[in-house]
Each structure stands twice: as structure tokens, then as C-alpha cells.
């Protein structure tokens, strides 16, 4: 008579027929048609009937009728074999099918029966069983909740559990949370991205909130107060600062409130000039170890974006130190003694109070003071003569550095009218092009370069540590050691002209104030704090700049959608990558032929996705082959722009 057997292989129960029995091992033809060699120790049950192909099917049917809880109640406390329990359950010697049915039920209930070997088990202790059952019920309820939340999302309803977790779900989902699992399941079924599905459910006011929220979640988390400032002790400026005998004026765009720099000009009897470069001095009112110093160290820079900004310093501190017209404020002043032929004869630095009499704005001055009016004759306007003379000095300074302004660059001003509601969200955008390299740009940039390089050299010569911007072999970097900036043509360049909005400039100002006052600098030589500030600033400043570029991209797309633009002109940058002519927006265009860089093309816009900040554009026609005046937009490495950055 053929003998069949039940055995376990790779965690599964299988049956077969014995071909040869060698005591310690057997040759077996499995029910699946394979011949295998099997250790005798792996055999769980030997039986003559039913056939090997029938045993498991019949056993599974019987096992379904066995109550697991009852089986747990009747099994012994000590370790037992499945055949023993099957005999107890049947009240007699069990049939092979009955024994196998009990084995299958034991094996299928691991929280009730703990395995102790092949075919052997031990009942779970009551307390462990109850804990396991509670966990199982919790998982069941969680699965039901996940299914309910996913159904609500698909139906366009925001589950009640979602509002407190929206930022996390959007920007850093925890895949162990049921809300995340529900969102993933809903997205898989609907084919939508998480942000688009949540927007459909009313969780996102508009696409702008989504992009801004990502940045705030990473850099200004609500758990750390968000963009609000913590409590701080007020800045206290020295009361005995001398009053400068100047009439200072600033040059900025219309939206600048952190006015860091201003200028003054005194004409001497011999035709020589005394040029004042006045930099706001918040560093006189608080130090690195103060509340405000720690706030600035943590934020490291003002965050700029179209229509908004997040300032490095609190508004009241900015208000009391910005170089606003009609105010007399603390400043560090660099005075240049300039000969009548515009040679710089010497310089001096003073800590003083400076009266500011005017804030000149680009949009007011540039129509009157530009390359054309300088060539044909300037009209009459306030500070005309001062601007003309300072511009003449700036051109000499520029030539002395061996650098020339790149006239073919462009800047763009983004103006957001938040009072206007549009189909795409709150705010109507206008984007104005402003070519760089204007006489006003040259004037401001050159005087800032003079200040930053002169004060950097002063700290270098005094062996006082500072934070420098260096560029050698075309590679720019921050460093605590004075090194040449080849791009600017100066021996060293220490950012010092924007202390209201950059921590690097503020730190250098503290060092400069200490040097001028004959005191020990806050950051001594080999300062670990200064090096840590440098590393943190580089990473944070780059991240803020990337965010600003991203938001400018978003508002460019908003402008196209707002105006229902369907075709645009652009210049080829590389292969299918193009830059639009009317705004600083770079896109990939489909259907592009092979064209040289700078070729002018026309594109069709078929879709704008504001959540993804992308647009689908297609090549329409070639407008013109590349010429010599292709625009190459972007800041120079120094970061010097028309606002004195």
C-alpha cells in the first residue's frame, strides 16, 4: 500500500507519496509532480488515505468550522503536538483529515498558539493574548478609518482628521500615520497628486499658499513660532554719537524698507570732493549675545519673494535704524577724499549719526537720470548735480577695477496687488522689465564695492576676523580669510553694506565697530562661532535664494494665466530649453528643432499648472537667428545690484 505524508517546506504545508524510505530521509513524489528528497524530521503526518492531492482541501474545509477561541480554551497549558490536540478535540484517534484540520487552524492563529517546533505549539498566556487581540482590533479599526478617509477624499470632502496635519501631509508625510495611508490610497484611486487632491477638497486656499507653505514648513515651522519674533530686549543705541555735517540721500526701488545705504557729497573749494557712503548701524544697538543678535543669527537673512518678505530683524528695529528720509540715524560712514580729477586720495571711517534728507526711488529718477539724458543734458531735479558727480566717480572706480558693466542684463520688478481677487487666487501681478547696468546701478554698485573692499582690507590689516566673499579661478566662496575677488577686481571683499538684512554684514559690522572703538572683537581669531555662522549662512542664503527664484517662476506663470496668454516669444538657451522675452521664466518646449543659443522663437502655451509651477509649451516658429545682443540675465557673483545689495 502506498503511504502518503504531510510535510512542511518553506513555511507551507505540502503533501506527497513516499517512493523510498531510508529512515533518516525519504524520496517523495509531491502532489505537484516533483520528486524530492525529504528529511524524516520534516514529516508531520503519515497517512494511507485520502490521496495526497485531497488531504489539504478536505482539511481546510474542516478547519473553517473549528472555533479558534474554543480550541484555545481546551488545549493544555504545556507544550503539545497538533495530533494530541486533534485527539482531544475529536474524543478519539483523529482521522488524517481531522488531524490536518487542527494543524491548519493552529497554524493560522499565531496570536492564540505560539509555535515551538514542527507541528508543536503552546497556548498564548491570557494577558499576552488579550494584548494581541487589542492590537488586532486597533488595526482593524484603523483600516476602517483609512478606508473611510480615502472615500471622503475621493468624494471631494476633507476628513475631520486632516486640518491639523495638512502641512505634514503636503510637505513631509509620515507613512506610518493612517491619514497618510488614506491620502496615498485616494491618490492611487483618483490618479491625482496629493496637493491637487487636497486642493479639490478645499484644503488649499490657492496655489500660492501651497508654495509658500512648503518654504515656511521647512524654515519657519509653526512649532518654533513660525515667522513671529520671540520676545526680545530692545536695541539701545549710544546716546553720544557725533552728528555728521551732511545731507544724505538713498537710492532704492519703490518697495525697499530696509534702507541700508545712503550717500552724501560735499564739494571742496579746490573742486575736490568728500564723498560719504553711509551704512545703517544696527550693530551699535545690540550685540551677538543679545536677544536680537540671536534672532539675526537664527534667521541669517531677510527672505525675499514677489509681493512679500520675511525680515531678518523685527520691524521696530528696522524702523529705528533704516535710513529713512527725515530721520537722523546711527551709521558707519566711509568718507572718500577725492581730487578734482576724481582720483581717490584717502579715506576715513566714522561712527556717527547721519541726517537723511531724501529717499530717491528708481522709478522716479531713472526717467530723468539715464544714459540718454547724461549724453544730451540732464533736466533739473533734486540731487541732479550730486548724482552726476557720483556717477562720474563711479565710472572711474569701475575702470580702476578693470571691470565693465554688462549692459545686456535685465532685472524684473514684481508688483503684487493683494487687494485683487483673481480666478487663480488672491493677488494680481505685474512684471516690469528693468535693464541692468544703468547709470544709477553703476553709481550704487561701485560705491558699495568701495565700502565692502575698503572695510574688508581694514579688518584684514587689523588682524580682526571677518567674513569675506572670495572668487578665484572662477569659483566663488565664503571665507574667514581675506582673499581676492577676481570677478570684482579687488584684493578682498567683506559684505558689510546690508546689515539690516544679512547676518554676514551685521557680523562684519560688529567686528568693524569693535576695531574702530579699540575694543576686543566679538569674534576673536579662529572663532568657531564665526566659522559656524559662515557655514549656516551659505546654506540658508542659498536656500532663500532658491525659494525666491521659485516664487518668481510661480508669479511669471500666474501672470501668463492671468492675462490668458497663448503665445510668447523666447530665446533658446540650450536644445529645448528657452527663456521668455517678457519675464524671467525658463521652460522646456516640445517640438523644438535644433537651434543655436540665442535664436528667437515663438511658442504656444497649451497648459499652465500652478501647483506644479510648470507650463506646457510647444514650438511654433523661428523668429530670428541669434544675434550679438542676446540677453543673459542674472546677478553677478558679488550680489551687488541697483539696491546696493
C-alpha positions as CSV (number, residue, x, y, z in Angstrom):
1,X,0.0,0.0,0.0
2,X,1.3,3.4,-0.9
3,X,2.0,5.7,2.1
4,X,1.3,9.4,1.8
5,X,2.6,12.1,4.0
6,X,2.1,15.8,5.1
7,X,5.2,17.9,5.5
8,X,6.3,21.5,5.8
9,X,8.5,23.2,3.2
10,X,9.4,26.9,3.0
11,X,6.7,27.7,5.5
12,X,4.0,26.0,3.6
13,X,2.2,22.6,4.1
14,X,2.5,20.1,1.3
15,X,1.6,16.5,0.6
16,X,3.2,13.7,-1.3
17,X,3.7,9.9,-1.7
18,X,6.7,8.0,-0.3
19,X,8.8,6.4,-3.0
20,X,11.6,5.2,-0.8
21,X,12.0,5.3,3.0
22,X,15.6,5.3,4.2
23,X,14.7,6.0,7.8
24,X,16.5,9.4,8.2
25,X,15.4,10.6,4.7
26,X,12.8,9.8,2.2
27,X,12.2,10.1,-1.5
28,X,8.9,11.7,-2.2
29,X,6.7,12.4,-5.2
30,X,4.9,15.6,-4.3
31,X,1.3,16.3,-5.2
32,X,2.6,19.0,-7.5
33,X,4.5,16.3,-9.5
34,X,8.1,16.8,-8.3
35,X,10.3,14.2,-6.8
36,X,12.3,15.5,-3.8
37,X,14.5,14.2,-1.1
38,X,13.0,14.9,2.3
39,X,14.4,14.6,5.8
40,X,12.2,12.4,8.0
41,X,12.2,15.0,10.7
42,X,10.2,17.3,8.4
43,X,7.3,14.8,8.1
44,X,4.3,15.9,10.1
45,X,1.8,13.2,9.3
46,X,1.8,9.8,7.5
47,X,-1.5,8.5,6.1
48,X,-2.8,6.0,3.6
49,X,-6.0,7.9,2.7
50,X,-7.2,10.1,1.3
51,X,-4.9,10.8,-1.6
52,X,-2.2,13.4,-1.2
53,X,-4.0,15.8,-3.6
54,X,-7.2,15.6,-1.5
55,X,-6.0,15.9,2.1
56,X,-5.3,19.6,2.4
57,X,-8.5,20.6,0.5
58,X,-10.7,18.5,2.9
59,X,-8.7,19.6,5.9
60,X,-9.2,23.3,5.0
61,X,-12.9,22.8,4.8
62,X,-13.0,21.2,8.2
63,X,-10.6,23.8,9.7
64,X,-13.0,26.6,8.8
65,X,-15.6,25.1,11.2
66,X,-13.2,24.9,14.1
67,X,-13.6,27.9,16.6
68,X,-10.2,29.2,17.4
69,X,-11.3,30.5,20.8
70,X,-12.7,27.1,21.8
71,X,-9.5,25.4,20.7
72,X,-7.5,27.8,22.8
73,X,-9.8,27.0,25.8
74,X,-9.4,23.3,25.6
75,X,-5.7,23.0,24.7
76,X,-3.3,22.1,27.6
77,X,-1.1,24.7,29.3
78,X,2.1,22.8,28.4
79,X,3.6,22.4,25.0
80,X,1.7,20.0,22.8
81,X,1.6,18.4,19.3
82,X,-1.2,19.0,16.9
83,X,-2.2,15.3,16.8
84,X,-2.6,15.3,20.6
85,X,-4.9,18.2,20.4
86,X,-6.8,16.7,17.5
87,X,-7.4,13.6,19.6
88,X,-8.7,15.7,22.5
89,X,-10.9,17.7,20.1
90,X,-12.3,14.6,18.3
91,X,-12.6,12.5,21.5
92,X,-10.9,9.6,19.7
93,X,-7.9,8.9,17.4
94,X,-8.3,11.5,14.7
95,X,-8.5,10.8,11.0
96,X,-5.7,12.2,8.9
97,X,-8.1,14.9,7.7
98,X,-9.1,15.8,11.3
99,X,-5.5,16.0,12.4
100,X,-4.5,18.1,9.5
101,X,-7.6,20.4,10.0
102,X,-6.5,21.1,13.6
103,X,-2.9,21.7,12.4
104,X,-4.1,24.3,9.9
105,X,-6.3,26.0,12.5
106,X,-3.4,26.2,15.0
107,X,-1.0,27.5,12.3
108,X,-3.5,30.1,11.2
109,X,-3.9,31.6,14.7
110,X,-0.3,32.6,15.8
111,X,-1.6,35.1,18.4
112,X,-3.5,32.2,20.1
113,X,-0.9,29.5,19.6
114,X,2.8,30.1,19.7
115,X,4.9,27.7,17.5
116,X,7.5,25.7,19.4
117,X,8.7,23.4,16.6
118,X,7.4,21.5,13.6
119,X,3.8,20.6,14.5
120,X,4.2,21.6,18.1
121,X,2.6,24.6,19.9
122,X,1.9,26.3,23.2
123,X,-1.2,28.3,24.0
124,X,-0.6,32.1,24.4
125,X,-0.8,33.3,28.0
126,X,-4.1,35.1,28.7
127,X,-2.5,38.6,29.2
128,X,-0.4,38.3,26.0
129,X,-3.4,37.0,24.1
130,X,-5.6,40.0,25.2
131,X,-2.9,42.5,24.3
132,X,-2.5,40.9,20.8
133,X,-6.3,40.9,20.3
134,X,-6.5,44.5,21.3
135,X,-3.7,45.3,18.8
136,X,-5.6,43.3,16.1
137,X,-8.8,45.2,16.8
138,X,-6.9,48.5,16.7
139,X,-5.5,47.6,13.3
140,X,-9.0,46.7,12.1
141,X,-10.4,50.0,13.3
142,X,-7.5,51.8,11.7
143,X,-8.1,50.0,8.4
144,X,-11.8,51.1,8.6
145,X,-10.8,54.7,9.3
146,X,-8.3,54.7,6.4
147,X,-11.0,53.4,4.1
148,X,-13.5,56.0,5.3
149,X,-11.0,58.9,4.9
150,X,-9.9,57.7,1.5
151,X,-13.6,57.6,0.4
152,X,-14.2,61.1,1.7
153,X,-11.2,62.4,-0.1
154,X,-12.2,60.8,-3.4
155,X,-15.6,62.4,-2.9
156,X,-14.0,65.8,-2.5
157,X,-14.6,66.1,1.2
158,X,-11.8,66.8,3.7
159,X,-11.7,64.3,6.6
160,X,-12.0,65.9,10.0
161,X,-8.6,64.4,11.0
162,X,-6.8,66.3,8.2
163,X,-6.7,70.0,9.1
164,X,-4.1,69.8,12.0
165,X,-1.9,67.7,9.8
166,X,-2.1,69.4,6.4
167,X,1.4,70.8,6.3
168,X,2.9,67.5,7.3
169,X,0.7,65.6,4.8
170,X,1.8,68.0,2.0
171,X,5.4,68.5,2.7
172,X,6.7,65.7,4.9
173,X,4.2,62.9,5.1
174,X,4.7,60.2,7.8
175,X,3.8,57.0,6.1
176,X,3.1,55.3,9.4
177,X,0.1,57.6,10.0
178,X,-3.4,56.5,8.9
179,X,-4.0,59.9,7.4
180,X,-1.1,59.5,5.1
181,X,-2.1,56.0,4.1
182,X,-5.6,57.3,3.3
183,X,-4.2,60.1,1.2
184,X,-2.0,57.7,-0.7
185,X,-4.9,55.3,-1.3
186,X,-7.1,58.2,-2.5
187,X,-4.4,59.5,-4.8
188,X,-3.8,56.0,-6.2
189,X,-7.5,55.6,-7.0
190,X,-8.1,59.1,-8.3
191,X,-4.8,59.5,-10.2
192,X,-4.2,62.9,-8.6
193,X,-1.2,64.3,-6.8
194,X,-1.7,64.9,-3.0
195,X,-1.6,68.6,-3.4
196,X,-4.2,68.6,-6.2
197,X,-6.5,66.2,-4.4
198,X,-6.3,68.3,-1.2
199,X,-6.9,71.5,-3.2
200,X,-10.1,69.8,-4.7
201,X,-11.1,69.1,-1.1
202,X,-10.8,72.8,-0.2
203,X,-7.7,72.3,2.0
204,X,-5.6,74.8,0.0
205,X,-6.8,78.4,-0.4
206,X,-4.8,78.7,-3.7
207,X,-1.6,77.5,-5.3
208,X,0.4,80.4,-3.8
209,X,-0.4,79.1,-0.3
210,X,0.9,75.7,-1.3
211,X,4.3,77.0,-2.5
212,X,4.8,79.5,0.4
213,X,3.6,76.9,2.9
214,X,6.4,74.5,1.8
215,X,9.0,77.1,2.5
216,X,7.6,78.1,5.9
217,X,7.2,74.4,6.9
218,X,10.9,73.9,6.3
219,X,12.4,77.2,7.6
220,X,9.8,78.7,9.9
221,X,7.8,75.8,11.4
222,X,4.8,76.6,13.5
223,X,6.3,74.6,16.3
224,X,9.1,77.2,16.6
225,X,6.8,80.2,16.3
226,X,6.6,80.5,12.5
227,X,7.5,83.9,11.2
228,X,6.7,85.6,14.5
229,X,9.6,87.0,16.5
230,X,10.1,85.8,20.1
231,X,10.2,88.4,22.9
232,X,13.4,90.4,22.9
233,X,15.1,93.3,24.7
234,X,15.0,96.5,22.6
235,X,18.1,97.8,20.8
236,X,19.8,100.6,22.7
237,X,21.9,102.9,20.5
238,X,24.8,105.0,22.0
239,X,23.5,108.5,23.1
240,X,26.7,110.4,22.5
241,X,27.3,109.8,18.7
242,X,28.6,112.9,16.8
243,X,26.3,114.4,14.2
244,X,27.5,114.2,10.7
245,X,27.5,117.5,8.8
246,X,26.0,116.0,5.6
247,X,22.7,115.8,3.8
248,X,22.4,112.1,3.0
249,X,20.2,110.5,0.4
250,X,19.5,106.9,-0.6
251,X,18.7,105.3,-3.9
252,X,16.4,102.3,-3.9
253,X,13.5,100.7,-5.6
254,X,9.9,101.7,-4.6
255,X,9.4,98.8,-2.2
256,X,12.6,98.9,-0.2
257,X,12.0,99.4,3.5
258,X,15.3,98.1,4.9
259,X,17.4,101.0,3.6
260,X,20.9,100.1,4.5
261,X,22.9,102.6,2.4
262,X,22.9,106.3,1.6
263,X,25.3,108.8,0.1
264,X,26.4,112.4,0.6
265,X,28.6,114.7,-1.4
266,X,30.5,117.8,-0.3
267,X,32.4,119.9,-2.9
268,X,35.5,121.5,-1.6
269,X,36.8,124.9,-2.6
270,X,39.5,123.4,-4.8
271,X,37.0,121.3,-6.7
272,X,37.8,118.2,-4.8
273,X,35.1,116.1,-3.3
274,X,34.3,114.5,0.1
275,X,32.1,111.5,-0.7
276,X,30.2,109.9,2.1
277,X,29.0,106.3,2.0
278,X,26.7,105.8,5.0
279,X,25.6,102.4,6.1
280,X,22.9,101.8,8.7
281,X,24.4,100.6,12.0
282,X,22.1,98.3,13.9
283,X,25.2,96.7,15.3
284,X,25.6,99.7,17.6
285,X,22.3,98.9,19.3
286,X,22.8,95.3,20.1
287,X,25.5,92.6,20.0
288,X,25.8,88.9,19.1
289,X,24.9,87.7,22.5
290,X,21.7,89.8,22.8
291,X,18.2,88.7,22.1
292,X,18.2,90.5,18.8
293,X,21.7,89.1,18.0
294,X,20.4,85.6,18.4
295,X,17.4,86.3,16.3
296,X,19.6,87.6,13.5
297,X,21.9,84.6,13.9
298,X,19.0,82.2,13.6
299,X,17.3,83.9,10.6
300,X,20.6,84.9,8.9
301,X,18.9,86.9,6.1
302,X,15.7,88.6,5.1
303,X,13.7,86.3,2.8
304,X,12.5,88.0,-0.4
305,X,9.7,86.9,-2.7
306,X,7.4,88.8,-5.0
307,X,4.9,90.8,-3.0
308,X,6.2,89.8,0.4
309,X,9.3,89.4,2.6
310,X,10.2,87.9,5.9
311,X,12.6,90.3,7.6
312,X,15.8,89.2,9.5
313,X,15.1,91.8,12.2
314,X,11.8,92.9,13.8
315,X,10.0,95.8,12.2
316,X,10.6,98.2,15.1
317,X,14.4,97.6,14.9
318,X,14.3,98.2,11.2
319,X,12.2,101.3,11.6
320,X,14.7,102.8,14.1
321,X,17.8,102.0,12.0
322,X,16.7,102.3,8.4
323,X,18.0,105.3,6.6
324,X,14.6,106.9,6.1
325,X,14.2,110.5,4.9
326,X,13.6,112.9,7.7
327,X,15.4,110.8,10.3
328,X,18.8,111.0,11.9
329,X,20.1,107.6,12.5
330,X,23.3,105.8,13.7
331,X,25.6,104.9,10.8
332,X,29.0,103.7,9.9
333,X,30.3,106.3,7.4
334,X,33.1,105.8,4.9
335,X,34.4,109.1,3.6
336,X,36.4,109.2,0.5
337,X,38.7,112.2,-0.2
338,X,38.5,112.7,-4.0
339,X,40.6,115.0,-6.1
340,X,39.0,117.3,-8.7
341,X,40.2,114.8,-11.4
342,X,38.3,112.0,-9.4
343,X,41.4,110.3,-8.0
344,X,40.7,108.9,-4.6
345,X,43.3,110.4,-2.3
346,X,42.3,108.7,1.0
347,X,39.5,107.6,3.2
348,X,38.3,107.7,6.8
349,X,35.6,105.7,8.7
350,X,33.4,107.2,11.4
351,X,30.7,106.1,13.8
352,X,28.2,108.8,13.8
353,X,24.5,109.9,13.4
354,X,23.6,110.8,9.9
355,X,20.7,113.0,8.8
356,X,18.9,111.5,5.9
357,X,17.1,114.1,3.8
358,X,15.7,112.0,0.8
359,X,15.0,108.5,-0.4
360,X,15.3,108.6,-4.1
361,X,13.4,105.9,-5.9
362,X,14.4,104.3,-9.2
363,X,11.1,104.7,-10.9
364,X,11.2,108.5,-10.2
365,X,14.9,109.1,-11.0
366,X,15.7,106.8,-13.9
367,X,13.4,108.6,-16.4
368,X,15.5,111.7,-15.7
369,X,18.9,110.3,-15.0
370,X,19.9,107.7,-17.6
371,X,22.4,107.2,-20.4
372,X,20.4,109.2,-22.8
373,X,19.9,112.3,-20.5
374,X,23.5,112.2,-19.5
375,X,24.5,112.4,-23.1
376,X,22.0,115.1,-24.1
377,X,21.8,117.1,-20.9
378,X,20.2,116.4,-17.6
379,X,16.9,118.2,-16.7
380,X,16.5,119.9,-13.4
381,X,15.6,117.6,-10.5
382,X,16.6,117.2,-6.8
383,X,20.2,115.9,-6.3
384,X,20.9,116.1,-10.0
385,X,24.4,117.5,-9.6
386,X,25.3,115.1,-6.8
387,X,24.1,112.1,-8.8
388,X,26.0,113.3,-11.9
389,X,29.3,113.8,-10.0
390,X,29.0,110.5,-8.1
391,X,28.3,108.7,-11.4
392,X,31.4,110.2,-12.9
393,X,33.4,109.0,-9.9
394,X,31.8,105.5,-10.2
395,X,32.9,105.2,-13.8
396,X,36.5,106.0,-12.8
397,X,36.3,103.4,-10.0
398,X,34.9,100.9,-12.3
399,X,37.7,101.4,-14.8
400,X,40.2,101.2,-12.0
401,X,39.0,97.8,-11.1
402,X,39.4,96.7,-14.7
403,X,35.8,95.7,-14.9
404,X,33.0,96.8,-17.2
405,X,29.3,96.8,-16.6
406,X,27.3,94.2,-18.6
407,X,24.7,96.3,-20.2
408,X,22.7,93.4,-21.6
409,X,21.4,92.1,-18.3
410,X,17.9,92.6,-17.2
411,X,16.1,92.9,-13.8
412,X,12.4,92.4,-13.3
413,X,10.2,94.1,-10.8
414,X,7.3,92.1,-9.5
415,X,4.4,94.1,-8.1
416,X,1.5,92.2,-6.4
417,X,-1.8,93.9,-5.7
418,X,-3.1,91.7,-2.9
419,X,-6.4,93.5,-2.9
420,X,-7.4,92.0,-6.2
421,X,-9.1,88.5,-6.3
422,X,-8.4,86.6,-9.5
423,X,-9.5,83.1,-10.7
424,X,-6.1,81.8,-9.7
425,X,-6.1,83.2,-6.1
426,X,-5.6,86.4,-4.2
427,X,-3.3,88.9,-5.9
428,X,-2.8,90.4,-9.3
429,X,0.7,90.5,-10.6
430,X,2.5,92.9,-12.9
431,X,6.1,92.3,-14.1
432,X,8.2,95.2,-15.3
433,X,11.4,94.8,-17.1
434,X,14.4,97.0,-16.0
435,X,17.7,96.7,-17.9
436,X,20.7,96.5,-15.6
437,X,23.8,98.5,-15.9
438,X,22.1,101.9,-15.8
439,X,24.0,104.9,-14.5
440,X,22.2,104.6,-11.2
441,X,23.1,100.9,-11.0
442,X,26.7,101.8,-11.7
443,X,26.8,104.6,-9.1
444,X,25.4,102.4,-6.3
445,X,27.3,99.3,-7.2
446,X,30.7,101.0,-7.4
447,X,30.3,102.8,-4.1
448,X,29.2,99.6,-2.4
449,X,32.2,97.8,-3.8
450,X,34.4,100.5,-2.4
451,X,32.9,100.3,1.0
452,X,33.0,96.5,1.2
453,X,36.5,96.2,-0.1
454,X,37.9,99.1,2.0
455,X,36.4,97.8,5.2
456,X,37.4,94.3,4.4
457,X,41.0,95.5,4.0
458,X,40.8,97.4,7.2
459,X,39.8,94.4,9.2
460,X,42.4,92.3,7.4
461,X,45.2,94.7,8.2
462,X,44.0,94.9,11.9
463,X,44.0,91.0,12.0
464,X,40.4,91.1,13.0
465,X,38.4,88.1,11.7
466,X,35.7,88.9,9.2
467,X,33.5,87.1,6.7
468,X,34.7,87.6,3.1
469,X,33.4,86.8,-0.3
470,X,36.2,85.5,-2.5
471,X,36.5,84.4,-6.1
472,X,39.5,82.6,-7.6
473,X,39.7,80.6,-10.7
474,X,36.1,81.4,-11.4
475,X,34.9,79.7,-8.2
476,X,33.1,81.9,-5.6
477,X,33.0,81.0,-1.9
478,X,32.7,82.5,1.6
479,X,35.8,82.5,3.8
480,X,37.1,83.9,7.1
481,X,40.4,84.8,5.4
482,X,40.8,87.8,3.2
483,X,41.3,86.6,-0.4
484,X,40.9,88.3,-3.8
485,X,37.6,88.5,-5.6
486,X,38.7,88.2,-9.2
487,X,35.3,88.8,-10.6
488,X,35.2,92.3,-9.0
489,X,38.9,93.0,-9.4
490,X,39.5,93.7,-5.7
491,X,42.0,92.3,-3.2
492,X,39.3,91.4,-0.7
493,X,35.5,91.9,-0.3
494,X,33.7,91.7,3.0
495,X,30.0,92.0,2.8
496,X,29.3,95.0,5.1
497,X,26.7,97.2,3.3
498,X,23.5,95.4,4.2
499,X,23.4,94.8,8.0
500,X,19.7,95.2,8.3
501,X,19.0,92.2,6.0
502,X,22.1,89.9,6.0
503,X,23.8,88.4,9.1
504,X,27.2,88.3,7.4
505,X,27.1,92.1,7.0
506,X,25.9,92.5,10.6
507,X,28.7,90.3,11.9
508,X,31.3,92.2,10.0
509,X,29.8,95.5,11.3
510,X,30.2,94.2,14.9
511,X,33.9,93.4,14.1
512,X,34.4,96.8,12.5
513,X,32.8,98.7,15.4
514,X,35.0,96.9,17.8
515,X,38.1,97.8,15.8
516,X,37.1,101.4,15.5
517,X,36.3,101.6,19.2
518,X,39.6,100.0,20.3
519,X,37.7,97.0,21.8
520,X,38.1,93.3,21.5
521,X,36.0,91.9,18.6
522,X,33.0,89.8,19.4
523,X,34.5,87.1,17.2
524,X,38.2,86.6,18.1
525,X,40.7,84.9,15.8
526,X,39.9,81.3,15.0
527,X,36.4,81.8,16.3
528,X,34.4,78.6,16.0
529,X,31.2,80.7,16.2
530,X,32.2,82.8,13.2
531,X,33.0,79.7,11.1
532,X,29.7,78.1,12.1
533,X,27.9,81.3,11.1
534,X,29.6,81.2,7.8
535,X,28.6,77.6,7.1
536,X,25.0,78.2,8.2
537,X,24.7,81.5,6.2
538,X,25.9,79.9,3.0
539,X,23.4,77.1,3.2
540,X,20.5,79.3,4.4
541,X,21.2,82.1,1.9
542,X,21.3,79.7,-1.0
543,X,18.0,78.1,0.2
544,X,16.4,81.5,0.5
545,X,17.6,82.5,-3.0
546,X,16.3,79.2,-4.5
547,X,12.9,79.9,-2.9
548,X,12.9,83.5,-4.3
549,X,13.6,82.1,-7.8
550,X,10.9,79.6,-7.4
551,X,8.4,82.2,-6.3
552,X,9.4,84.4,-9.2
553,X,8.8,81.5,-11.5
554,X,5.4,80.9,-9.9
555,X,4.3,84.5,-10.4
556,X,5.6,84.5,-14.0
557,X,3.2,81.6,-14.6
558,X,0.4,83.4,-12.7
559,X,1.0,86.4,-15.0
560,X,0.6,84.2,-18.1
561,X,-2.5,82.6,-16.8
562,X,-3.9,85.9,-15.5
563,X,-3.6,87.5,-18.9
564,X,-4.7,84.4,-20.8
565,X,-1.5,84.4,-22.8
566,X,-1.5,81.8,-25.5
567,X,1.7,82.6,-27.5
568,X,5.0,84.0,-26.3
569,X,8.4,84.8,-27.8
570,X,11.5,83.4,-26.3
571,X,15.2,82.8,-26.8
572,X,16.9,79.4,-27.0
573,X,19.3,78.7,-24.2
574,X,20.1,75.1,-25.0
575,X,18.4,72.4,-27.0
576,X,14.7,72.6,-26.0
577,X,15.3,75.0,-23.0
578,X,14.1,78.5,-23.7
579,X,13.8,81.8,-21.7
580,X,10.8,84.0,-22.3
581,X,11.5,87.6,-23.5
582,X,9.0,89.4,-21.3
583,X,9.8,87.8,-18.0
584,X,12.5,85.7,-16.2
585,X,10.9,82.4,-17.0
586,X,12.8,79.3,-18.3
587,X,10.7,76.5,-19.8
588,X,11.2,73.3,-21.8
589,X,9.5,73.4,-25.2
590,X,8.3,70.4,-27.1
591,X,8.8,70.0,-30.8
592,X,11.9,72.2,-30.9
593,X,14.2,71.9,-33.9
594,X,17.9,72.1,-33.4
595,X,18.7,75.8,-33.0
596,X,21.7,77.8,-31.8
597,X,21.7,79.5,-28.4
598,X,20.1,82.9,-28.7
599,X,17.8,82.1,-31.5
600,X,14.4,83.8,-31.2
601,X,11.4,81.6,-31.3
602,X,7.6,81.7,-30.9
603,X,5.9,79.3,-28.6
604,X,2.3,78.2,-28.0
605,X,1.1,77.8,-24.4
606,X,-1.4,74.9,-24.0
607,X,-1.5,74.4,-20.3
608,X,-0.3,76.1,-17.1
609,X,-0.1,74.1,-13.8
610,X,0.3,76.5,-10.9
611,X,0.6,73.8,-8.3
612,X,3.5,72.1,-10.2
613,X,4.8,75.5,-11.3
614,X,5.1,74.3,-14.9
615,X,3.7,75.1,-18.3
616,X,3.3,73.0,-21.4
617,X,4.7,75.0,-24.4
618,X,5.2,73.9,-28.0
619,X,7.5,75.4,-30.7
620,X,5.5,77.3,-33.3
621,X,8.1,79.1,-35.5
622,X,11.6,80.5,-35.7
623,X,11.5,84.3,-35.5
624,X,15.2,85.1,-35.9
625,X,18.6,83.5,-35.8
626,X,20.9,84.6,-32.9
627,X,22.5,88.0,-33.0
628,X,25.0,89.7,-30.8
629,X,22.7,91.3,-28.2
630,X,21.2,88.2,-26.6
631,X,20.1,88.9,-23.1
632,X,22.0,87.0,-20.4
633,X,20.1,87.8,-17.2
634,X,21.3,87.2,-13.7
635,X,23.2,88.8,-10.8
636,X,26.9,88.9,-10.8
637,X,28.6,86.9,-8.1
638,X,29.1,89.8,-5.8
639,X,25.4,90.1,-5.3
640,X,25.7,93.9,-5.9
641,X,22.5,95.2,-7.5
642,X,20.9,98.5,-8.0
643,X,19.6,98.5,-4.4
644,X,23.1,98.3,-3.0
645,X,23.0,94.7,-2.1
